Every structure is written in structure tokens, then in C-alpha cells.
């Protein structure tokens, strides 16, 4: 087997032999999986992502807990007998013996219950915002994957075009060798570039599987839908436009409700009890002559914060410290969000500049190819020079596809930081 054929067998993705690993990648992509037609369909599917559904359930749980916090505890009903003699149990021989039925209701102080309910309501609002941000974050990830998928498909097409140019270039070089020109070294250069091209294709195929797996993880289907047009959102300079800051502020609200609950704990809890008692008439035996009668007992209980120094006061100080900690965390979130926004904005601007440079280079190579073609048709220069220039231009086009996908991904990620109106 010739060296060039051996390299074709091992490296070239464009000849009839394909390495086993690449064949596995190709077969993976041929599985019959339903494709979504529009990005709107993908967004609807994204709403059912387990991470978002879990947050919606958590929100519901918090709202139900808020309602439960306002409710009273269940009353306690008791039925029993009192003062029954052990030696001769009976209800008509001993004056204090009687039957009783009672009810007792605890009344925790309303201010504390209202504060705990408010904390759960605010927690529900936090979880609702978390679900919203999770959707926006997953949407940005989906846009990034779709843009990357498009870029990878473009790169595969460009690699195929490069292989055609390599074949043309090899024929031209061999004809130059047959004409006696010392160009044998160029054949080795072409083989090396083909090997590099094969490596690039293997990497692209692997990336396609990774991207497809990421899309299916998000929406449970393969999708060939192009990424939507994405422009960088305008930021008005307010820190509260960032999701991270709003979430931190929600945590401050929850901690402040905790402070209110700790303050309310100084107030008394109440309790009410009522007991109905029934005594039977005495049997008339000596010492057992008494009339039967019914009566009731009622009482009101109240807690007194005698041990507040060891109980309520430390809890209040802890709640205030927690609220202060949450305020500092909000400041941290604002600084981190602002830094990330600035970094992403700078990368987007740099990507746009780089794309502009690549387009200028591609345009300049168009002019150069046109000039070289005119010279070649006039009998000046070599056709191999035109092919080399076209191959270089294809490489720039591949770089441009990669950079476009990167710019879309960066923009989607940056937009996911902001709460849109």
C-alpha cells in the first residue's frame, strides 16, 4: 500500500475507509429521532425541564406552607374519669368521683404566625424567580448549542470542499513533477494537511455528538433548528436588573420576615380549655349520700417570656445577623453580576471585531484569487498558487463559522443575566 493510501485509510475522512470510532459516531447520528420544527416548539419543551418543574413544585409547597402557618393547631379533646377509688371502683360511693369530657385549644400569637407565613410567601416568590431564571439560563444554553451545531455543519461542508481542493492540488503538483519541476516536497505537505483535516473532522464529529446529547438533555429530542437572531440586551445600569441580585434581595426579604418572627416570639401564646364534668347520685350507703350534679371548668393560659435572655433574645440576634449577612451577599451578587456582564460584553465586542477581520481577509483573498486567475489565464504564474489561496480562504471561512457561533453563545449567556421587561 502506498503511503498516501495508507494515510487515507488512517486519517482521511473523505475516502471510502472510515475508522471504527468515526463509524460509530456516524451511526449514532443516524438514529431516527423526531425533530422540532421551530424554536418556539423547543422553548415550550424546555418549560417541562425537570429542574424548572421542581422549582414550580417548591413554589407551590411554600405557598401552601404559608397558608398553613396562619392556621391554628388542632384542638385537643379529652375523655376520662377522675377520683375513682382503687379498692372499690364505682361512681356512686365517693363524692369526688366523676366523669369528664374536655377540649383545649392553643392560640399561638398571631404576629409570629403571620411573620412565618410571610417568610414562606417570600420564599415562594424566590422560587418563582429561580424557575424564571432557570428557564432563561437553559434557553441561553439551547441557543448556544444550536448555534454550535450550525457552525459544526458548516465546518464539515468546508472540510469537504478543502478535500476537493487537496485532490486538485495533488494532480497539479504531480503534473509539475512530471514536467521536471522540483515539487516533490509539496506532496508530503498535502498529505500532512489531509491528516490535519481528518483530525479536524474527527473532532467535529465528536463535538456534534456532544452537542446533540446536550440538546436532547434539554428538550428530549434532536433538533436541526437554527439558533434565533440574538442581539445584546441593553442594560440601564441598575443592579436590580440582574437575576442574581433580585434573588439575593428576595433572600433579604425572607430573612427580614425571620426577624419579624423572632420579635413576635416575645409576645405571649394563649390557650383556652373547657371541661364538662358529670357526677352520679350517691348509692345511699353510709358515707355515700350525695346528690348527682353536672358542672364545668374553664381556664385561660398565657406564656410569659421569663427566659427571654436565654431563648428569644439570642434568636432575635441570630435573625438580625442573618439579615445582615443576606444584605452583604446581595452586594457580592451585584459585584459578581456586573463583572460577568462586563467580561461578556467585552468578549462579544472582541468577537465582532474578529469576525470583521476574518470577513476582510476572506474578501481580500477573493481579490487575490481573481488576480491570480487573470495572471494564470494570461500565461503567468502557477495554478497551484490559486488552489493554495482558495484552501487558505476556506480555513478562514471555517474560523468565521466558529466565531459566529461563539458570539451567539456569548450574547445568549449575557442576556440570561438580565431580567427582561
Secondary structure, DSSP 8 states (H G I E B T S, - for coil): --HHHHHHHHT-SSSS---HHHHHHHHHTTS---B-SSHHHHHHHHTT-HHHHHHHHHHHHHHHHHHHHHS----EEEEEEES--STT--SSSSTT-EEEEEEEEEE--HHHHHHHHHHHHHHHHHHHHHHHHHHHHHHHHHHHHHHHHHHHHHHHHHHHHHHHHHHHHHHHHHHHHHTT-S-HHHHHHHHHHHHHHHHHHHHHHHHHHHHHHHHHHHHSSB--------------S-GGGBHHHHHHHHHHHHHHHHHHHHHHTTS--EEEEEEEEEE-----STT-----EEEEEEEEEE---TTTTTTHHHHHHHHHHHHHHHHHHHHHHHHHHHHHHHHHHHHHHHHHHHHHHHHHHHHHHHHHHHHHHHHHHTT-S-HHHHHHHHHHHHHHHHHHHHHHHHHHHHHHHHHTTB---
